[in-house]
Amino acid sequence: MVVTTLLLLLLSPESVIDNATLAVALVVSIVLLVVVERRATDPMIPMRVLTLPGYTISVLLIMCSQLLMFAVLVYLPLQMQWQQA
């Protein structure tokens, strides 16, 4: 959830936080996720699954579609309100 939020903030043109700060926070969050998942006895995301090419491509495509859906659900109504005002 944190990684997705940081990625959306990084891609947003209206973000008040500096892009370099968001990029660093995103990388740190991803590294922490990997470290915690590798140390866990029963991880939520087994790292050996990411070595399968079909799984990795599917996860990346799902992430892109979810980012697009979130952007449309949040930014499209705002954009339409700004256009009518």
N, CA, C and O atoms as a Maestro MAE file, in Angstrom:
{
 s_m_m2io_version
 :::
 2.0.0
}

f_m_ct {
 s_m_title
 :::
 protein
 m_atom[340] {
  # First column is atom index #
  i_m_mmod_type
  r_m_x_coord
  r_m_y_coord
  r_m_z_coord
  i_m_residue_number
  s_m_chain_name
  s_m_pdb_residue_name
  s_m_pdb_atom_name
  i_m_atomic_number
  :::
  1 25 0.824 -1.186 0.000 1 A "MET " " N  " 7
  2 3 0.000 0.000 0.000 1 A "MET " " CA " 6
  3 2 0.875 1.259 0.000 1 A "MET " " C  " 6
  4 15 0.596 2.214 -0.725 1 A "MET " " O  " 8
  5 25 1.916 1.254 0.805 2 A "VAL " " N  " 7
  6 3 2.812 2.411 0.883 2 A "VAL " " CA " 6
  7 2 3.535 2.600 -0.445 2 A "VAL " " C  " 6
  8 15 3.683 3.723 -0.926 2 A "VAL " " O  " 8
  9 25 3.983 1.499 -1.028 3 A "VAL " " N  " 7
  10 3 4.713 1.578 -2.292 3 A "VAL " " CA " 6
  11 2 3.809 2.135 -3.390 3 A "VAL " " C  " 6
  12 15 4.239 2.983 -4.172 3 A "VAL " " O  " 8
  13 25 2.575 1.671 -3.453 4 A "THR " " N  " 7
  14 3 1.637 2.156 -4.467 4 A "THR " " CA " 6
  15 2 1.331 3.632 -4.275 4 A "THR " " C  " 6
  16 15 1.292 4.387 -5.246 4 A "THR " " O  " 8
  17 25 1.114 4.050 -3.041 5 A "THR " " N  " 7
  18 3 0.835 5.460 -2.770 5 A "THR " " CA " 6
  19 2 2.015 6.341 -3.154 5 A "THR " " C  " 6
  20 15 1.835 7.401 -3.754 5 A "THR " " O  " 8
  21 25 3.219 5.903 -2.810 6 A "LEU " " N  " 7
  22 3 4.405 6.682 -3.169 6 A "LEU " " CA " 6
  23 2 4.592 6.752 -4.680 6 A "LEU " " C  " 6
  24 15 4.984 7.788 -5.219 6 A "LEU " " O  " 8
  25 25 4.307 5.640 -5.360 7 A "LEU " " N  " 7
  26 3 4.427 5.642 -6.814 7 A "LEU " " CA " 6
  27 2 3.411 6.581 -7.451 7 A "LEU " " C  " 6
  28 15 3.737 7.294 -8.400 7 A "LEU " " O  " 8
  29 25 2.186 6.587 -6.939 8 A "LEU " " N  " 7
  30 3 1.173 7.507 -7.455 8 A "LEU " " CA " 6
  31 2 1.550 8.960 -7.195 8 A "LEU " " C  " 6
  32 15 1.358 9.818 -8.057 8 A "LEU " " O  " 8
  33 25 2.080 9.236 -6.022 9 A "LEU " " N  " 7
  34 3 2.522 10.599 -5.734 9 A "LEU " " CA " 6
  35 2 3.681 11.014 -6.633 9 A "LEU " " C  " 6
  36 15 3.771 12.168 -7.052 9 A "LEU " " O  " 8
  37 25 4.558 10.071 -6.922 10 A "LEU " " N  " 7
  38 3 5.701 10.359 -7.786 10 A "LEU " " CA " 6
  39 2 5.248 10.675 -9.206 10 A "LEU " " C  " 6
  40 15 5.824 11.541 -9.864 10 A "LEU " " O  " 8
  41 25 4.220 9.977 -9.680 11 A "LEU " " N  " 7
  42 3 3.738 10.176 -11.044 11 A "LEU " " CA " 6
  43 2 2.770 11.343 -11.173 11 A "LEU " " C  " 6
  44 15 2.477 11.780 -12.286 11 A "LEU " " O  " 8
  45 25 2.274 11.849 -10.063 12 A "SER " " N  " 7
  46 3 1.282 12.918 -10.096 12 A "SER " " CA " 6
  47 2 1.927 14.267 -10.395 12 A "SER " " C  " 6
  48 15 2.925 14.627 -9.771 12 A "SER " " O  " 8
  49 25 1.367 15.017 -11.344 13 A "PRO " " N  " 7
  50 3 1.940 16.333 -11.640 13 A "PRO " " CA " 6
  51 2 1.613 17.379 -10.573 13 A "PRO " " C  " 6
  52 15 2.288 18.406 -10.501 13 A "PRO " " O  " 8
  53 25 0.599 17.144 -9.750 14 A "GLU " " N  " 7
  54 3 0.199 18.112 -8.730 14 A "GLU " " CA " 6
  55 2 0.827 17.848 -7.368 14 A "GLU " " C  " 6
  56 15 0.411 18.447 -6.377 14 A "GLU " " O  " 8
  57 25 1.804 16.978 -7.299 15 A "SER " " N  " 7
  58 3 2.414 16.614 -6.020 15 A "SER " " CA " 6
  59 2 3.202 17.783 -5.434 15 A "SER " " C  " 6
  60 15 3.938 18.468 -6.142 15 A "SER " " O  " 8
  61 25 3.035 17.999 -4.122 16 A "VAL " " N  " 7
  62 3 3.750 19.078 -3.450 16 A "VAL " " CA " 6
  63 2 5.117 18.620 -2.959 16 A "VAL " " C  " 6
  64 15 6.002 19.441 -2.716 16 A "VAL " " O  " 8
  65 25 5.286 17.332 -2.815 17 A "ILE " " N  " 7
  66 3 6.548 16.779 -2.339 17 A "ILE " " CA " 6
  67 2 7.500 16.656 -3.532 17 A "ILE " " C  " 6
  68 15 7.087 16.305 -4.637 17 A "ILE " " O  " 8
  69 25 8.766 16.948 -3.293 18 A "ASP " " N  " 7
  70 3 9.781 16.895 -4.338 18 A "ASP " " CA " 6
  71 2 9.889 15.475 -4.898 18 A "ASP " " C  " 6
  72 15 9.802 14.504 -4.145 18 A "ASP " " O  " 8
  73 25 10.077 15.350 -6.210 19 A "ASN " " N  " 7
  74 3 10.156 14.042 -6.851 19 A "ASN " " CA " 6
  75 2 11.344 13.220 -6.360 19 A "ASN " " C  " 6
  76 15 11.241 11.998 -6.249 19 A "ASN " " O  " 8
  77 25 12.451 13.858 -6.069 20 A "ALA " " N  " 7
  78 3 13.618 13.129 -5.566 20 A "ALA " " CA " 6
  79 2 13.314 12.501 -4.209 20 A "ALA " " C  " 6
  80 15 13.712 11.367 -3.942 20 A "ALA " " O  " 8
  81 25 12.611 13.237 -3.355 21 A "THR " " N  " 7
  82 3 12.234 12.712 -2.039 21 A "THR " " CA " 6
  83 2 11.300 11.521 -2.187 21 A "THR " " C  " 6
  84 15 11.458 10.515 -1.497 21 A "THR " " O  " 8
  85 25 10.325 11.633 -3.088 22 A "LEU " " N  " 7
  86 3 9.395 10.526 -3.310 22 A "LEU " " CA " 6
  87 2 10.104 9.310 -3.898 22 A "LEU " " C  " 6
  88 15 9.799 8.178 -3.523 22 A "LEU " " O  " 8
  89 25 11.038 9.526 -4.806 23 A "ALA " " N  " 7
  90 3 11.767 8.414 -5.407 23 A "ALA " " CA " 6
  91 2 12.604 7.683 -4.362 23 A "ALA " " C  " 6
  92 15 12.653 6.453 -4.354 23 A "ALA " " O  " 8
  93 25 13.261 8.432 -3.486 24 A "VAL " " N  " 7
  94 3 14.054 7.817 -2.414 24 A "VAL " " CA " 6
  95 2 13.146 7.038 -1.466 24 A "VAL " " C  " 6
  96 15 13.471 5.915 -1.079 24 A "VAL " " O  " 8
  97 25 12.015 7.623 -1.091 25 A "ALA " " N  " 7
  98 3 11.074 6.936 -0.198 25 A "ALA " " CA " 6
  99 2 10.532 5.669 -0.850 25 A "ALA " " C  " 6
  100 15 10.339 4.660 -0.172 25 A "ALA " " O  " 8
  101 25 10.285 5.710 -2.153 26 A "LEU " " N  " 7
  102 3 9.797 4.537 -2.874 26 A "LEU " " CA " 6
  103 2 10.832 3.422 -2.870 26 A "LEU " " C  " 6
  104 15 10.497 2.267 -2.607 26 A "LEU " " O  " 8
  105 25 12.077 3.752 -3.157 27 A "VAL " " N  " 7
  106 3 13.142 2.746 -3.182 27 A "VAL " " CA " 6
  107 2 13.359 2.157 -1.791 27 A "VAL " " C  " 6
  108 15 13.518 0.944 -1.652 27 A "VAL " " O  " 8
  109 25 13.368 3.000 -0.766 28 A "VAL " " N  " 7
  110 3 13.539 2.520 0.612 28 A "VAL " " CA " 6
  111 2 12.390 1.594 0.996 28 A "VAL " " C  " 6
  112 15 12.619 0.567 1.635 28 A "VAL " " O  " 8
  113 25 11.171 1.933 0.623 29 A "SER " " N  " 7
  114 3 10.013 1.095 0.943 29 A "SER " " CA " 6
  115 2 10.102 -0.265 0.263 29 A "SER " " C  " 6
  116 15 9.784 -1.289 0.867 29 A "SER " " O  " 8
  117 25 10.534 -0.273 -0.993 30 A "ILE " " N  " 7
  118 3 10.661 -1.546 -1.709 30 A "ILE " " CA " 6
  119 2 11.755 -2.405 -1.084 30 A "ILE " " C  " 6
  120 15 11.579 -3.613 -0.931 30 A "ILE " " O  " 8
  121 25 12.879 -1.797 -0.723 31 A "VAL " " N  " 7
  122 3 13.966 -2.541 -0.079 31 A "VAL " " CA " 6
  123 2 13.499 -3.108 1.260 31 A "VAL " " C  " 6
  124 15 13.778 -4.265 1.573 31 A "VAL " " O  " 8
  125 25 12.792 -2.301 2.049 32 A "LEU " " N  " 7
  126 3 12.267 -2.789 3.330 32 A "LEU " " CA " 6
  127 2 11.284 -3.940 3.127 32 A "LEU " " C  " 6
  128 15 11.288 -4.900 3.897 32 A "LEU " " O  " 8
  129 25 10.450 -3.850 2.104 33 A "LEU " " N  " 7
  130 3 9.509 -4.930 1.813 33 A "LEU " " CA " 6
  131 2 10.248 -6.225 1.513 33 A "LEU " " C  " 6
  132 15 9.883 -7.283 2.025 33 A "LEU " " O  " 8
  133 25 11.280 -6.147 0.691 34 A "VAL " " N  " 7
  134 3 12.048 -7.343 0.338 34 A "VAL " " CA " 6
  135 2 12.758 -7.911 1.560 34 A "VAL " " C  " 6
  136 15 12.757 -9.126 1.759 34 A "VAL " " O  " 8
  137 25 13.362 -7.062 2.381 35 A "VAL " " N  " 7
  138 3 14.078 -7.529 3.576 35 A "VAL " " CA " 6
  139 2 13.122 -8.213 4.549 35 A "VAL " " C  " 6
  140 15 13.419 -9.294 5.057 35 A "VAL " " O  " 8
  141 25 11.991 -7.592 4.804 36 A "VAL " " N  " 7
  142 3 11.027 -8.165 5.751 36 A "VAL " " CA " 6
  143 2 10.468 -9.482 5.222 36 A "VAL " " C  " 6
  144 15 10.316 -10.439 5.981 36 A "VAL " " O  " 8
  145 25 10.165 -9.537 3.939 37 A "GLU " " N  " 7
  146 3 9.601 -10.762 3.368 37 A "GLU " " CA " 6
  147 2 10.615 -11.901 3.342 37 A "GLU " " C  " 6
  148 15 10.236 -13.063 3.490 37 A "GLU " " O  " 8
  149 25 11.888 -11.591 3.158 38 A "ARG " " N  " 7
  150 3 12.904 -12.652 3.168 38 A "ARG " " CA " 6
  151 2 13.145 -13.198 4.569 38 A "ARG " " C  " 6
  152 15 13.478 -14.373 4.721 38 A "ARG " " O  " 8
  153 25 12.982 -12.370 5.589 39 A "ARG " " N  " 7
  154 3 13.208 -12.812 6.971 39 A "ARG " " CA " 6
  155 2 12.014 -13.556 7.553 39 A "ARG " " C  " 6
  156 15 12.168 -14.307 8.516 39 A "ARG " " O  " 8
  157 25 10.845 -13.363 6.995 40 A "ALA " " N  " 7
  158 3 9.634 -13.968 7.548 40 A "ALA " " CA " 6
  159 2 9.652 -15.480 7.337 40 A "ALA " " C  " 6
  160 15 10.130 -15.977 6.317 40 A "ALA " " O  " 8
  161 25 9.121 -16.195 8.325 41 A "THR " " N  " 7
  162 3 9.054 -17.650 8.194 41 A "THR " " CA " 6
  163 2 7.965 -18.062 7.210 41 A "THR " " C  " 6
  164 15 8.118 -19.045 6.486 41 A "THR " " O  " 8
  165 25 6.878 -17.318 7.185 42 A "ASP " " N  " 7
  166 3 5.792 -17.584 6.248 42 A "ASP " " CA " 6
  167 2 5.460 -16.275 5.518 42 A "ASP " " C  " 6
  168 15 4.502 -15.594 5.883 42 A "ASP " " O  " 8
  169 25 6.244 -15.918 4.488 43 A "PRO " " N  " 7
  170 3 6.071 -14.610 3.842 43 A "PRO " " CA " 6
  171 2 4.777 -14.524 3.036 43 A "PRO " " C  " 6
  172 15 4.276 -15.526 2.525 43 A "PRO " " O  " 8
  173 25 4.252 -13.311 2.934 44 A "MET " " N  " 7
  174 3 3.067 -13.081 2.110 44 A "MET " " CA " 6
  175 2 3.429 -13.144 0.626 44 A "MET " " C  " 6
  176 15 2.630 -13.599 -0.193 44 A "MET " " O  " 8
  177 25 4.634 -12.688 0.284 45 A "ILE " " N  " 7
  178 3 5.119 -12.723 -1.100 45 A "ILE " " CA " 6
  179 2 6.403 -13.548 -1.125 45 A "ILE " " C  " 6
  180 15 7.474 -13.015 -0.835 45 A "ILE " " O  " 8
  181 25 6.320 -14.835 -1.466 46 A "PRO " " N  " 7
  182 3 7.545 -15.632 -1.548 46 A "PRO " " CA " 6
  183 2 8.439 -15.121 -2.679 46 A "PRO " " C  " 6
  184 15 7.987 -14.992 -3.816 46 A "PRO " " O  " 8
  185 25 9.687 -14.835 -2.374 47 A "MET " " N  " 7
  186 3 10.593 -14.253 -3.363 47 A "MET " " CA " 6
  187 2 10.931 -15.227 -4.488 47 A "MET " " C  " 6
  188 15 11.289 -14.797 -5.585 47 A "MET " " O  " 8
  189 25 10.826 -16.520 -4.238 48 A "ARG " " N  " 7
  190 3 11.135 -17.482 -5.297 48 A "ARG " " CA " 6
  191 2 10.086 -17.446 -6.406 48 A "ARG " " C  " 6
  192 15 10.365 -17.854 -7.533 48 A "ARG " " O  " 8
  193 25 8.883 -16.961 -6.100 49 A "VAL " " N  " 7
  194 3 7.831 -16.857 -7.110 49 A "VAL " " CA " 6
  195 2 8.176 -15.778 -8.132 49 A "VAL " " C  " 6
  196 15 7.792 -15.881 -9.297 49 A "VAL " " O  " 8
  197 25 8.900 -14.740 -7.702 50 A "LEU " " N  " 7
  198 3 9.249 -13.648 -8.605 50 A "LEU " " CA " 6
  199 2 10.260 -14.057 -9.670 50 A "LEU " " C  " 6
  200 15 10.492 -13.311 -10.621 50 A "LEU " " O  " 8
  201 25 10.863 -15.231 -9.522 51 A "THR " " N  " 7
  202 3 11.798 -15.699 -10.546 51 A "THR " " CA " 6
  203 2 11.074 -16.291 -11.750 51 A "THR " " C  " 6
  204 15 11.688 -16.501 -12.797 51 A "THR " " O  " 8
  205 25 9.784 -16.561 -11.616 52 A "LEU " " N  " 7
  206 3 9.002 -17.072 -12.741 52 A "LEU " " CA " 6
  207 2 8.643 -15.910 -13.665 52 A "LEU " " C  " 6
  208 15 7.987 -14.964 -13.228 52 A "LEU " " O  " 8
  209 25 9.060 -15.960 -14.936 53 A "PRO " " N  " 7
  210 3 8.840 -14.808 -15.820 53 A "PRO " " CA " 6
  211 2 7.363 -14.495 -16.052 53 A "PRO " " C  " 6
  212 15 6.987 -13.324 -16.102 53 A "PRO " " O  " 8
  213 25 6.536 -15.501 -16.193 54 A "GLY " " N  " 7
  214 3 5.110 -15.260 -16.416 54 A "GLY " " CA " 6
  215 2 4.451 -14.581 -15.234 54 A "GLY " " C  " 6
  216 15 3.595 -13.715 -15.411 54 A "GLY " " O  " 8
  217 25 4.840 -14.963 -14.042 55 A "TYR " " N  " 7
  218 3 4.274 -14.362 -12.832 55 A "TYR " " CA " 6
  219 2 4.698 -12.901 -12.699 55 A "TYR " " C  " 6
  220 15 3.881 -12.035 -12.384 55 A "TYR " " O  " 8
  221 25 5.966 -12.638 -12.940 56 A "THR " " N  " 7
  222 3 6.475 -11.269 -12.816 56 A "THR " " CA " 6
  223 2 5.809 -10.341 -13.825 56 A "THR " " C  " 6
  224 15 5.431 -9.222 -13.476 56 A "THR " " O  " 8
  225 25 5.659 -10.786 -15.064 57 A "ILE " " N  " 7
  226 3 4.997 -9.967 -16.083 57 A "ILE " " CA " 6
  227 2 3.543 -9.728 -15.710 57 A "ILE " " C  " 6
  228 15 3.032 -8.621 -15.877 57 A "ILE " " O  " 8
  229 25 2.873 -10.762 -15.205 58 A "SER " " N  " 7
  230 3 1.472 -10.616 -14.798 58 A "SER " " CA " 6
  231 2 1.327 -9.612 -13.663 58 A "SER " " C  " 6
  232 15 0.412 -8.788 -13.677 58 A "SER " " O  " 8
  233 25 2.211 -9.674 -12.691 59 A "VAL " " N  " 7
  234 3 2.154 -8.739 -11.563 59 A "VAL " " CA " 6
  235 2 2.384 -7.307 -12.047 59 A "VAL " " C  " 6
  236 15 1.691 -6.392 -11.603 59 A "VAL " " O  " 8
  237 25 3.333 -7.103 -12.939 60 A "LEU " " N  " 7
  238 3 3.592 -5.758 -13.470 60 A "LEU " " CA " 6
  239 2 2.399 -5.233 -14.267 60 A "LEU " " C  " 6
  240 15 2.057 -4.055 -14.159 60 A "LEU " " O  " 8
  241 25 1.765 -6.088 -15.062 61 A "LEU " " N  " 7
  242 3 0.588 -5.661 -15.820 61 A "LEU " " CA " 6
  243 2 -0.586 -5.332 -14.902 61 A "LEU " " C  " 6
  244 15 -1.303 -4.358 -15.134 61 A "LEU " " O  " 8
  245 25 -0.784 -6.133 -13.871 62 A "ILE " " N  " 7
  246 3 -1.855 -5.861 -12.907 62 A "ILE " " CA " 6
  247 2 -1.584 -4.559 -12.174 62 A "ILE " " C  " 6
  248 15 -2.505 -3.775 -11.945 62 A "ILE " " O  " 8
  249 25 -0.330 -4.318 -11.801 63 A "MET " " N  " 7
  250 3 0.012 -3.075 -11.116 63 A "MET " " CA " 6
  251 2 -0.273 -1.866 -12.008 63 A "MET " " C  " 6
  252 15 -0.812 -0.860 -11.545 63 A "MET " " O  " 8
  253 25 0.090 -1.969 -13.286 64 A "CYS " " N  " 7
  254 3 -0.175 -0.857 -14.211 64 A "CYS " " CA " 6
  255 2 -1.671 -0.622 -14.380 64 A "CYS " " C  " 6
  256 15 -2.118 0.524 -14.404 64 A "CYS " " O  " 8
  257 25 -2.446 -1.695 -14.497 65 A "SER " " N  " 7
  258 3 -3.893 -1.515 -14.663 65 A "SER " " CA " 6
  259 2 -4.522 -0.932 -13.406 65 A "SER " " C  " 6
  260 15 -5.447 -0.125 -13.503 65 A "SER " " O  " 8
  261 25 -4.044 -1.321 -12.229 66 A "GLN " " N  " 7
  262 3 -4.593 -0.771 -10.989 66 A "GLN " " CA " 6
  263 2 -4.215 0.699 -10.819 66 A "GLN " " C  " 6
  264 15 -5.026 1.492 -10.341 66 A "GLN " " O  " 8
  265 25 -3.000 1.068 -11.202 67 A "LEU " " N  " 7
  266 3 -2.606 2.479 -11.159 67 A "LEU " " CA " 6
  267 2 -3.474 3.310 -12.093 67 A "LEU " " C  " 6
  268 15 -3.898 4.411 -11.740 67 A "LEU " " O  " 8
  269 25 -3.736 2.786 -13.278 68 A "LEU " " N  " 7
  270 3 -4.579 3.492 -14.231 68 A "LEU " " CA " 6
  271 2 -6.004 3.622 -13.704 68 A "LEU " " C  " 6
  272 15 -6.611 4.687 -13.816 68 A "LEU " " O  " 8
  273 25 -6.542 2.546 -13.130 69 A "MET " " N  " 7
  274 3 -7.897 2.586 -12.589 69 A "MET " " CA " 6
  275 2 -7.998 3.601 -11.447 69 A "MET " " C  " 6
  276 15 -8.961 4.364 -11.376 69 A "MET " " O  " 8
  277 25 -7.020 3.607 -10.570 70 A "PHE " " N  " 7
  278 3 -7.031 4.556 -9.459 70 A "PHE " " CA " 6
  279 2 -6.953 5.985 -9.975 70 A "PHE " " C  " 6
  280 15 -7.659 6.868 -9.488 70 A "PHE " " O  " 8
  281 25 -6.098 6.207 -10.956 71 A "ALA " " N  " 7
  282 3 -5.966 7.553 -11.522 71 A "ALA " " CA " 6
  283 2 -7.261 8.006 -12.175 71 A "ALA " " C  " 6
  284 15 -7.654 9.164 -12.036 71 A "ALA " " O  " 8
  285 25 -7.926 7.106 -12.884 72 A "VAL " " N  " 7
  286 3 -9.191 7.465 -13.537 72 A "VAL " " CA " 6
  287 2 -10.267 7.732 -12.501 72 A "VAL " " C  " 6
  288 15 -11.037 8.683 -12.640 72 A "VAL " " O  " 8
  289 25 -10.333 6.914 -11.470 73 A "LEU " " N  " 7
  290 3 -11.374 7.096 -10.453 73 A "LEU " " CA " 6
  291 2 -11.168 8.356 -9.624 73 A "LEU " " C  " 6
  292 15 -12.139 8.951 -9.157 73 A "LEU " " O  " 8
  293 25 -9.932 8.770 -9.435 74 A "VAL " " N  " 7
  294 3 -9.658 9.950 -8.612 74 A "VAL " " CA " 6
  295 2 -9.543 11.207 -9.458 74 A "VAL " " C  " 6
  296 15 -10.184 12.215 -9.160 74 A "VAL " " O  " 8
  297 25 -8.735 11.161 -10.509 75 A "TYR " " N  " 7
  298 3 -8.419 12.383 -11.246 75 A "TYR " " CA " 6
  299 2 -9.454 12.759 -12.303 75 A "TYR " " C  " 6
  300 15 -9.628 13.944 -12.587 75 A "TYR " " O  " 8
  301 25 -10.137 11.796 -12.885 76 A "LEU " " N  " 7
  302 3 -11.114 12.124 -13.918 76 A "LEU " " CA " 6
  303 2 -12.269 12.962 -13.383 76 A "LEU " " C  " 6
  304 15 -12.611 13.965 -14.011 76 A "LEU " " O  " 8
  305 25 -12.892 12.607 -12.253 77 A "PRO " " N  " 7
  306 3 -13.951 13.480 -11.731 77 A "PRO " " CA " 6
  307 2 -13.441 14.874 -11.373 77 A "PRO " " C  " 6
  308 15 -14.140 15.863 -11.595 77 A "PRO " " O  " 8
  309 25 -12.244 14.960 -10.827 78 A "LEU " " N  " 7
  310 3 -11.682 16.277 -10.512 78 A "LEU " " CA " 6
  311 2 -11.434 17.094 -11.774 78 A "LEU " " C  " 6
  312 15 -11.712 18.292 -11.812 78 A "LEU " " O  " 8
  313 25 -10.919 16.448 -12.790 79 A "GLN " " N  " 7
  314 3 -10.667 17.142 -14.052 79 A "GLN " " CA " 6
  315 2 -11.973 17.627 -14.674 79 A "GLN " " C  " 6
  316 15 -12.034 18.732 -15.211 79 A "GLN " " O  " 8
  317 25 -13.004 16.812 -14.603 80 A "MET " " N  " 7
  318 3 -14.299 17.213 -15.161 80 A "MET " " CA " 6
  319 2 -14.898 18.375 -14.368 80 A "MET " " C  " 6
  320 15 -15.534 19.252 -14.952 80 A "MET " " O  " 8
  321 25 -14.707 18.393 -13.062 81 A "GLN " " N  " 7
  322 3 -15.194 19.516 -12.258 81 A "GLN " " CA " 6
  323 2 -14.435 20.789 -12.605 81 A "GLN " " C  " 6
  324 15 -15.034 21.862 -12.679 81 A "GLN " " O  " 8
  325 25 -13.138 20.687 -12.815 82 A "TRP " " N  " 7
  326 3 -12.342 21.863 -13.165 82 A "TRP " " CA " 6
  327 2 -12.737 22.403 -14.539 82 A "TRP " " C  " 6
  328 15 -12.728 23.614 -14.758 82 A "TRP " " O  " 8
  329 25 -13.085 21.503 -15.463 83 A "GLN " " N  " 7
  330 3 -13.464 21.935 -16.805 83 A "GLN " " CA " 6
  331 2 -14.793 22.683 -16.802 83 A "GLN " " C  " 6
  332 15 -14.987 23.612 -17.586 83 A "GLN " " O  " 8
  333 25 -15.711 22.281 -15.921 84 A "GLN " " N  " 7
  334 3 -17.025 22.919 -15.868 84 A "GLN " " CA " 6
  335 2 -17.000 24.220 -15.088 84 A "GLN " " C  " 6
  336 15 -17.879 25.061 -15.273 84 A "GLN " " O  " 8
  337 25 -16.032 24.404 -14.235 85 A "ALA " " N  " 7
  338 3 -15.987 25.609 -13.395 85 A "ALA " " CA " 6
  339 2 -15.501 26.823 -14.129 85 A "ALA " " C  " 6
  340 15 -15.413 27.903 -13.545 85 A "ALA " " O  " 8
  :::
 }
 m_bond[339] {
  # First column is bond index #
  i_m_from
  i_m_to
  i_m_order
  :::
  1 1 2 1
  2 2 3 1
  3 3 4 2
  4 3 5 1
  5 5 6 1
  6 6 7 1
  7 7 8 2
  8 7 9 1
  9 9 10 1
  10 10 11 1
  11 11 12 2
  12 11 13 1
  13 13 14 1
  14 14 15 1
  15 15 16 2
  16 15 17 1
  17 17 18 1
  18 18 19 1
  19 19 20 2
  20 19 21 1
  21 21 22 1
  22 22 23 1
  23 23 24 2
  24 23 25 1
  25 25 26 1
  26 26 27 1
  27 27 28 2
  28 27 29 1
  29 29 30 1
  30 30 31 1
  31 31 32 2
  32 31 33 1
  33 33 34 1
  34 34 35 1
  35 35 36 2
  36 35 37 1
  37 37 38 1
  38 38 39 1
  39 39 40 2
  40 39 41 1
  41 41 42 1
  42 42 43 1
  43 43 44 2
  44 43 45 1
  45 45 46 1
  46 46 47 1
  47 47 48 2
  48 47 49 1
  49 49 50 1
  50 50 51 1
  51 51 52 2
  52 51 53 1
  53 53 54 1
  54 54 55 1
  55 55 56 2
  56 55 57 1
  57 57 58 1
  58 58 59 1
  59 59 60 2
  60 59 61 1
  61 61 62 1
  62 62 63 1
  63 63 64 2
  64 63 65 1
  65 65 66 1
  66 66 67 1
  67 67 68 2
  68 67 69 1
  69 69 70 1
  70 70 71 1
  71 71 72 2
  72 71 73 1
  73 73 74 1
  74 74 75 1
  75 75 76 2
  76 75 77 1
  77 77 78 1
  78 78 79 1
  79 79 80 2
  80 79 81 1
  81 81 82 1
  82 82 83 1
  83 83 84 2
  84 83 85 1
  85 85 86 1
  86 86 87 1
  87 87 88 2
  88 87 89 1
  89 89 90 1
  90 90 91 1
  91 91 92 2
  92 91 93 1
  93 93 94 1
  94 94 95 1
  95 95 96 2
  96 95 97 1
  97 97 98 1
  98 98 99 1
  99 99 100 2
  100 99 101 1
  101 101 102 1
  102 102 103 1
  103 103 104 2
  104 103 105 1
  105 105 106 1
  106 106 107 1
  107 107 108 2
  108 107 109 1
  109 109 110 1
  110 110 111 1
  111 111 112 2
  112 111 113 1
  113 113 114 1
  114 114 115 1
  115 115 116 2
  116 115 117 1
  117 117 118 1
  118 118 119 1
  119 119 120 2
  120 119 121 1
  121 121 122 1
  122 122 123 1
  123 123 124 2
  124 123 125 1
  125 125 126 1
  126 126 127 1
  127 127 128 2
  128 127 129 1
  129 129 130 1
  130 130 131 1
  131 131 132 2
  132 131 133 1
  133 133 134 1
  134 134 135 1
  135 135 136 2
  136 135 137 1
  137 137 138 1
  138 138 139 1
  139 139 140 2
  140 139 141 1
  141 141 142 1
  142 142 143 1
  143 143 144 2
  144 143 145 1
  145 145 146 1
  146 146 147 1
  147 147 148 2
  148 147 149 1
  149 149 150 1
  150 150 151 1
  151 151 152 2
  152 151 153 1
  153 153 154 1
  154 154 155 1
  155 155 156 2
  156 155 157 1
  157 157 158 1
  158 158 159 1
  159 159 160 2
  160 159 161 1
  161 161 162 1
  162 162 163 1
  163 163 164 2
  164 163 165 1
  165 165 166 1
  166 166 167 1
  167 167 168 2
  168 167 169 1
  169 169 170 1
  170 170 171 1
  171 171 172 2
  172 171 173 1
  173 173 174 1
  174 174 175 1
  175 175 176 2
  176 175 177 1
  177 177 178 1
  178 178 179 1
  179 179 180 2
  180 179 181 1
  181 181 182 1
  182 182 183 1
  183 183 184 2
  184 183 185 1
  185 185 186 1
  186 186 187 1
  187 187 188 2
  188 187 189 1
  189 189 190 1
  190 190 191 1
  191 191 192 2
  192 191 193 1
  193 193 194 1
  194 194 195 1
  195 195 196 2
  196 195 197 1
  197 197 198 1
  198 198 199 1
  199 199 200 2
  200 199 201 1
  201 201 202 1
  202 202 203 1
  203 203 204 2
  204 203 205 1
  205 205 206 1
  206 206 207 1
  207 207 208 2
  208 207 209 1
  209 209 210 1
  210 210 211 1
  211 211 212 2
  212 211 213 1
  213 213 214 1
  214 214 215 1
  215 215 216 2
  216 215 217 1
  217 217 218 1
  218 218 219 1
  219 219 220 2
  220 219 221 1
  221 221 222 1
  222 222 223 1
  223 223 224 2
  224 223 225 1
  225 225 226 1
  226 226 227 1
  227 227 228 2
  228 227 229 1
  229 229 230 1
  230 230 231 1
  231 231 232 2
  232 231 233 1
  233 233 234 1
  234 234 235 1
  235 235 236 2
  236 235 237 1
  237 237 238 1
  238 238 239 1
  239 239 240 2
  240 239 241 1
  241 241 242 1
  242 242 243 1
  243 243 244 2
  244 243 245 1
  245 245 246 1
  246 246 247 1
  247 247 248 2
  248 247 249 1
  249 249 250 1
  250 250 251 1
  251 251 252 2
  252 251 253 1
  253 253 254 1
  254 254 255 1
  255 255 256 2
  256 255 257 1
  257 257 258 1
  258 258 259 1
  259 259 260 2
  260 259 261 1
  261 261 262 1
  262 262 263 1
  263 263 264 2
  264 263 265 1
  265 265 266 1
  266 266 267 1
  267 267 268 2
  268 267 269 1
  269 269 270 1
  270 270 271 1
  271 271 272 2
  272 271 273 1
  273 273 274 1
  274 274 275 1
  275 275 276 2
  276 275 277 1
  277 277 278 1
  278 278 279 1
  279 279 280 2
  280 279 281 1
  281 281 282 1
  282 282 283 1
  283 283 284 2
  284 283 285 1
  285 285 286 1
  286 286 287 1
  287 287 288 2
  288 287 289 1
  289 289 290 1
  290 290 291 1
  291 291 292 2
  292 291 293 1
  293 293 294 1
  294 294 295 1
  295 295 296 2
  296 295 297 1
  297 297 298 1
  298 298 299 1
  299 299 300 2
  300 299 301 1
  301 301 302 1
  302 302 303 1
  303 303 304 2
  304 303 305 1
  305 305 306 1
  306 306 307 1
  307 307 308 2
  308 307 309 1
  309 309 310 1
  310 310 311 1
  311 311 312 2
  312 311 313 1
  313 313 314 1
  314 314 315 1
  315 315 316 2
  316 315 317 1
  317 317 318 1
  318 318 319 1
  319 319 320 2
  320 319 321 1
  321 321 322 1
  322 322 323 1
  323 323 324 2
  324 323 325 1
  325 325 326 1
  326 326 327 1
  327 327 328 2
  328 327 329 1
  329 329 330 1
  330 330 331 1
  331 331 332 2
  332 331 333 1
  333 333 334 1
  334 334 335 1
  335 335 336 2
  336 335 337 1
  337 337 338 1
  338 338 339 1
  339 339 340 2
  :::
 }
}
